[in-house]
């Protein structure tokens, strides 16, 4: 994934959206969203605006190009991982990552 793809995937997962649901909200297809998240395709500015609006983030946050290094220890805080739905698990992992994106952007803005 590239910076935009990382942030898009994390924002989408943090809001509990699938690629198909995001595609419907943006007015595109699931394979196109997959290509954006993988960094195989660059979206047009109007598409970036729609993709940012759908999960409730700003365009600036989406395009700021943050790359992630390392993982969060979310499993240390989830006691019942085996009984938790996979979609909820991904959402719980994505929420702190989205906060990391916000924090990194704020720190760089200073």
Secondary structure, DSSP 4 states (H G I P E B T S, - for coil): --HHHHHHHHHHHHTT--HHHHHHHHTS-HHHHHHHHHTSSPPPHHHHHHHHHHHT--HHHHHS-----S---GGGT-TTGGGS-HHHHHHHHHHHHHHHHHHHHHHHH-
